[in-house]
Amino acid sequence: MTKPKRRTYDSEFKRNAVLLSEDPSRTHSEVAESLGISYAILYRWRREYSRKQDQPFPGKGRKF
């Protein structure tokens, strides 16, 4: 059996998702569902974006 590949999202997609979620006419759950991601992922991206406005999504995954 093989493991399913983990989906990756580029920083532009994450930033656009966060900006869409700030629209007061839509709920965060609606935005997440329309983008095909979970609410928890969107919540994490929103938290990261608010903490690091200058460069919120610097790379792909963890640095070892």
C-alpha positions as CSV (number, residue, x, y, z in Angstrom):
1,M,0.0,0.0,0.0
2,T,1.2,3.5,-0.7
3,K,0.5,6.6,1.3
4,P,-1.5,9.3,-0.4
5,K,0.6,12.3,-1.3
6,R,0.3,15.3,0.9
7,R,-1.1,18.3,-0.9
8,T,1.0,21.4,-0.9
9,Y,-0.1,25.0,-1.5
10,D,2.1,27.9,-2.7
11,S,2.3,31.1,-0.7
12,E,0.1,33.0,-3.3
13,F,-2.8,30.5,-2.8
14,K,-2.5,30.8,1.0
15,R,-2.4,34.6,0.9
16,N,-5.5,34.7,-1.4
17,A,-7.3,32.3,0.8
18,V,-6.7,34.5,3.8
19,L,-7.8,37.6,2.0
20,L,-11.0,35.8,0.8
21,S,-11.7,34.8,4.4
22,E,-11.7,38.5,5.5
23,D,-14.7,39.2,3.3
24,P,-17.5,39.9,5.7
25,S,-20.2,38.5,3.4
26,R,-18.8,35.0,3.6
27,T,-18.1,32.8,6.6
28,H,-14.7,31.2,7.0
29,S,-16.2,27.7,6.6
30,E,-17.7,28.7,3.3
31,V,-14.4,30.0,2.0
32,A,-12.6,26.9,3.1
33,E,-15.2,24.6,1.5
34,S,-15.1,26.5,-1.8
35,L,-11.3,26.2,-1.9
36,G,-11.3,22.5,-1.0
37,I,-9.4,22.9,2.2
38,S,-10.4,22.3,5.8
39,Y,-11.4,25.1,8.2
40,A,-8.4,24.2,10.4
41,I,-5.9,24.8,7.6
42,L,-7.5,28.2,6.8
43,Y,-7.5,29.1,10.5
44,R,-3.8,28.2,10.8
45,W,-3.0,30.3,7.7
46,R,-5.0,33.2,9.0
47,R,-3.0,33.0,12.3
48,E,0.3,32.8,10.5
49,Y,-0.6,35.7,8.2
50,S,-1.6,38.0,11.1
51,R,1.6,37.2,13.0
52,K,4.1,37.7,10.1
53,Q,2.7,40.4,7.8
54,D,6.0,41.0,6.1
55,Q,6.6,37.4,5.0
56,P,3.9,35.1,6.3
57,F,4.5,32.0,4.1
58,P,8.3,31.9,3.5
59,G,8.9,28.4,2.2
60,K,7.7,24.8,1.6
61,G,7.4,23.0,4.8
62,R,10.0,22.6,7.6
63,K,13.7,23.2,7.4
64,F,15.8,20.4,8.8
